[in-house]
Amino acid sequence: MDRLKEDVHHHRNEQSADFNFVVDYDTSRKFRPATPFVNRSLFFSLSDPEALLRSFRDEQNEDFADSPLPHLDSYHLTNAFRDWNQRNGALIFDSLCISVDALFRPPPELSTQKSPRLKPSRKGAAARETPAPDHPQASIGRYLSDDEAAHIILICIHALTSLVPTGWPHTWVQVRKFRGWGVVVPGATPQKDFTDGFAHPWLSIVDELEYEPAVRLASRLLRAISARLCFEEVVSNLRARNHDEHSSRTEPKTEHSTSPGDLINILVRHLEVVERNTISRKMKMKVMQDTSEDPGWTVTATFMEWLRTIIIKEWDGKAVFHKWTGVGAAFALLSHFRG
């Protein structure tokens, strides 16, 4: 992806100033034949979970040695996904939405659990075809391990965070302040003269956080995470029950840990390493910024803004919410980050 983006940028810089005349106004005319090929390649690579698992595997970096997924280089992922929405629109996010379907596949322990079925009351009822499931993709394919699921999730996270512009440090302070109150865009005094073309610096950040294809991917990603958390809890309870049934009655009963969180622990640990490396990189570059007050643009901090976006859009404000929803996963991740 980096090589494709650099080649397109390099060829565009070679165009002369006389190329943009009235008859041939499209500056991308030279690359029009290659655009469908690039888009198809991106779609088939990003929409296939198995191809996605084989992608973005760099050599182990010392900066990510403490991460449970040391092959995922956050710096390379950020550069790979940066500015692609300006070239092919929503293709990246729509393709990743298809790959996220693999996270809804239940584990084998749950696939073998068959619920009792009622006997048909009429003779012709048994011959009727059962309705097709709403998401047939969820029942096709193998179950992904926690490491494989975290690999796909982190790729989607970098695609979402790379969409948001870096901005200025003081701009992020303002954005996080009014978004912390549940405000998408703060009110402004009406102006009659708009000839100056001035726009608030945080406006571009808010626009990307409201980009519909990216919001759709973020919502579906969080619902997939919540489904995986529910799978973990159900499987943990089943294993504890089976252990109790096979244990001897004379042995004292022991409490089994049924609290899920293996997937969230992998995600949080990796994002913590990413945040630490980003802050260290900023300090080496001697960026004039107080990271203790606000880190500015980082993958972890920007992903937390995406969590806040889903909460603002989907939470009904009630104290009780379902953990299998996107809001439940957003609160679960935020609690781990805050903790």
C-alpha positions in Angstrom: 0.0 0.0 0.0 2.8 2.4 0.8 4.5 1.7 -2.6 1.3 2.2 -4.5 0.6 5.5 -2.7 4.1 6.8 -3.3 4.1 5.9 -7.0 0.8 7.7 -7.5 2.1 10.8 -5.7 5.4 10.6 -7.6 3.8 10.5 -11.0 1.4 13.4 -10.1 4.4 15.6 -9.2 5.9 14.9 -12.7 2.9 16.5 -14.4 3.6 19.9 -15.9 1.7 23.0 -15.0 0.2 23.2 -18.5 -1.5 19.8 -18.0 -4.5 21.4 -16.2 -6.2 23.2 -19.1 -9.9 23.4 -19.9 -10.2 20.5 -22.3 -8.5 17.9 -20.1 -9.3 19.1 -16.6 -8.9 15.7 -14.9 -5.5 15.5 -13.4 -5.9 11.8 -12.7 -6.6 10.9 -16.4 -3.2 9.3 -16.7 -4.0 6.9 -13.9 -7.6 6.1 -14.8 -6.8 2.7 -16.3 -4.9 1.6 -13.2 -7.5 2.8 -10.7 -9.9 -0.1 -11.1 -7.0 -2.6 -10.7 -5.8 -0.9 -7.5 -9.3 -0.8 -6.1 -10.0 -4.4 -6.9 -6.6 -5.4 -5.3 -7.4 -3.5 -2.2 -10.9 -4.9 -1.9 -9.9 -8.5 -2.3 -7.0 -8.1 0.2 -8.9 -6.2 2.9 -12.3 -8.0 2.6 -10.8 -11.5 3.0 -10.0 -12.2 6.7 -7.5 -14.9 5.8 -5.6 -12.6 3.4 -5.8 -9.9 6.1 -4.2 -12.3 8.6 -1.3 -12.8 6.2 -0.9 -9.0 5.7 0.9 -6.3 7.7 3.4 -8.7 9.3 6.6 -6.9 9.7 9.8 -8.1 11.2 9.8 -8.0 15.0 10.7 -4.5 16.1 12.4 -3.9 19.4 9.9 -1.1 20.2 7.1 -3.7 20.1 8.9 -6.5 21.9 6.6 -6.1 24.9 3.5 -6.3 22.8 1.5 -9.6 22.5 1.5 -8.9 18.7 5.1 -7.7 18.0 4.6 -8.2 14.2 2.2 -5.3 14.0 4.2 -2.1 13.5 1.9 0.8 14.3 4.1 3.4 12.5 3.9 1.4 9.3 0.2 0.7 9.6 -0.5 4.4 10.2 1.4 5.4 7.0 -0.2 2.6 5.0 -3.8 3.8 5.7 -3.2 7.5 5.7 -5.1 9.6 3.0 -6.6 6.6 1.2 -10.1 8.0 1.6 -9.1 10.9 -0.7 -8.3 8.4 -3.5 -11.0 5.8 -3.4 -13.6 7.1 -0.9 -15.1 4.5 1.3 -13.5 1.4 -0.3 -11.1 0.8 2.6 -13.8 1.0 5.3 -16.4 -1.0 3.3 -13.8 -3.8 2.6 -12.8 -4.0 6.3 -16.5 -4.3 7.3 -16.7 -7.5 5.3 -13.6 -8.9 7.1 -15.1 -8.0 10.5 -17.8 -10.6 9.8 -15.3 -13.3 10.7 -15.3 -12.1 14.3 -18.9 -13.1 14.7 -18.2 -16.8 14.2 -18.9 -18.8 17.4 -16.3 -21.0 18.9 -16.6 -24.8 18.4 -17.8 -25.3 22.0 -20.9 -23.3 21.2 -21.4 -24.7 17.7 -21.9 -28.2 19.2 -24.5 -26.9 21.7 -27.8 -27.8 20.1 -31.0 -26.4 21.5 -34.0 -28.7 21.8 -36.5 -28.4 18.9 -40.2 -28.9 19.1 -41.7 -31.7 17.0 -43.8 -30.5 14.1 -47.5 -30.6 14.8 -48.4 -31.2 11.2 -47.0 -33.6 8.6 -46.1 -30.9 6.2 -44.3 -28.8 8.7 -41.2 -31.0 8.7 -40.7 -30.6 5.0 -40.7 -26.8 5.1 -37.3 -25.1 4.6 -35.9 -23.3 7.6 -35.4 -19.5 7.0 -31.9 -18.4 6.1 -29.9 -16.7 8.9 -29.6 -12.9 8.9 -25.8 -13.1 8.7 -24.8 -16.3 6.8 -21.2 -15.2 6.8 -21.0 -15.7 10.6 -21.6 -19.5 10.2 -19.1 -20.0 7.4 -15.4 -20.4 8.0 -13.2 -21.3 11.0 -13.2 -19.8 14.4 -10.4 -17.2 14.9 -8.2 -17.3 17.9 -7.8 -14.3 20.2 -4.5 -13.4 18.6 -6.0 -13.6 15.1 -9.0 -11.6 16.1 -6.8 -8.9 17.7 -4.8 -8.8 14.5 -7.9 -7.9 12.4 -9.2 -5.5 15.0 -6.0 -3.6 15.3 -5.8 -3.2 11.5 -9.3 -1.7 11.6 -8.3 0.5 14.5 -5.4 1.9 12.5 -7.6 2.5 9.5 -10.0 4.5 11.6 -7.4 6.5 13.4 -5.4 7.2 10.3 -8.5 8.9 8.8 -8.4 11.6 11.5 -5.9 14.4 10.8 -3.1 15.0 13.1 -4.0 18.6 13.9 -2.3 20.8 16.5 -1.9 19.8 20.2 -4.1 22.7 21.5 -6.8 21.7 19.0 -7.0 18.3 20.5 -7.4 19.8 23.9 -10.5 21.7 22.7 -11.9 18.7 20.8 -11.6 16.3 23.8 -13.0 18.9 26.1 -16.4 19.5 24.4 -16.7 15.9 23.2 -16.3 14.8 26.8 -19.6 16.6 27.5 -21.3 14.7 24.7 -21.2 17.6 22.2 -20.4 16.8 18.6 -20.0 20.4 17.4 -20.1 23.3 19.8 -22.4 26.2 19.1 -21.0 29.4 17.5 -22.2 32.9 17.2 -23.9 33.5 13.8 -21.8 35.3 11.2 -23.1 37.2 8.2 -19.8 37.6 6.5 -18.1 34.3 5.4 -15.8 35.9 2.9 -12.7 35.3 5.0 -13.0 31.5 4.5 -12.0 30.9 8.2 -12.8 27.5 9.7 -12.0 26.3 13.2 -9.0 24.1 13.4 -11.0 21.3 15.1 -13.6 21.3 12.3 -11.6 18.9 10.1 -11.1 16.5 13.0 -14.8 16.5 13.8 -15.7 16.0 10.1 -13.6 12.8 9.9 -15.0 11.5 13.2 -18.4 11.9 11.6 -17.5 10.2 8.3 -20.3 7.8 7.7 -18.4 4.8 6.3 -15.9 5.0 9.1 -18.6 5.3 11.7 -20.2 2.2 10.2 -17.0 0.3 10.5 -16.4 1.5 14.1 -19.9 0.4 15.1 -19.6 -3.0 13.5 -16.1 -3.5 14.9 -17.3 -2.8 18.5 -20.3 -5.1 18.0 -17.9 -7.8 16.9 -15.7 -7.2 20.0 -18.8 -7.4 22.2 -19.8 -10.7 20.5 -16.3 -12.1 21.2 -16.6 -11.1 24.8 -19.9 -12.8 25.1 -18.5 -16.0 23.5 -15.6 -15.9 26.0 -17.9 -15.7 29.0 -20.3 -18.4 27.8 -17.4 -20.8 27.0 -15.8 -20.0 30.4 -19.0 -20.9 32.2 -19.5 -24.1 30.2 -15.9 -25.2 31.0 -16.4 -24.5 34.7 -19.7 -26.4 34.7 -18.2 -29.4 32.9 -15.3 -29.4 35.4 -17.7 -29.4 38.3 -19.7 -32.3 36.8 -16.7 -34.5 36.2 -15.1 -33.7 39.6 -15.6 -36.0 42.5 -18.3 -35.2 45.0 -15.8 -35.8 47.8 -13.4 -33.1 46.6 -14.0 -29.6 47.9 -15.6 -27.2 45.4 -13.2 -24.7 44.0 -14.2 -21.4 42.5 -13.5 -21.0 38.8 -12.7 -17.7 37.2 -15.4 -16.9 34.7 -14.4 -13.4 33.9 -13.6 -13.0 30.2 -11.1 -10.5 28.8 -8.4 -12.3 27.0 -9.1 -10.4 23.8 -9.4 -7.1 25.5 -6.2 -7.7 27.4 -4.3 -8.3 24.1 -5.8 -5.1 22.6 -5.1 -2.9 25.6 -1.5 -4.2 26.1 -0.7 -3.6 22.4 -2.2 -0.2 22.4 -0.4 0.7 25.6 2.9 -0.2 23.9 1.9 1.8 20.9 1.1 4.8 23.1 4.4 4.6 25.0 6.4 4.4 21.7 4.5 7.4 20.2 5.1 9.5 23.3 8.8 8.5 23.3 9.1 9.4 19.6 7.6 12.8 20.3 10.1 13.4 23.1 13.0 12.5 20.9 11.8 14.9 18.2 11.6 17.6 21.0 8.0 18.4 20.2 6.8 21.4 22.3 3.9 19.6 23.9 2.9 18.7 27.4 1.9 15.1 26.9 0.8 14.8 30.5 -2.1 17.2 29.9 -3.0 15.9 26.4 -1.2 13.4 24.1 -2.5 15.1 20.9 -2.9 12.7 18.0 -1.9 9.2 18.9 -3.4 5.9 17.8 -4.6 5.0 21.3 -6.0 8.4 22.1 -7.7 8.8 18.7 -9.2 5.4 19.1 -10.7 6.5 22.4 -12.4 9.3 20.5 -13.9 6.8 18.1 -15.2 4.9 21.2 -16.7 8.2 22.4 -18.2 8.8 18.9 -20.1 5.5 19.1 -21.3 6.2 22.7 -22.6 9.6 21.6 -24.4 8.2 18.7 -25.8 4.9 20.1 -26.1 5.3 23.8 -29.7 6.1 25.1 -28.3 7.6 28.3 -29.6 4.9 30.6 -27.5 3.5 33.4 -28.1 -0.1 32.2 -27.0 -1.1 28.8 -26.4 -4.5 27.1 -22.8 -5.7 27.0 -23.3 -7.3 23.6 -23.9 -4.0 21.9 -21.3 -1.6 20.5 -21.9 0.7 23.5 -21.1 -2.1 25.9 -17.8 -2.9 24.1 -16.9 0.8 24.1 -17.5 1.2 27.8 -15.6 -2.1 28.4 -12.5 -0.8 26.5 -12.7 2.6 28.1 -12.8 1.0 31.6 -9.7 -1.0 30.8 -7.8 2.1 29.4 -8.8 4.2 32.5 -7.9 1.4 34.8 
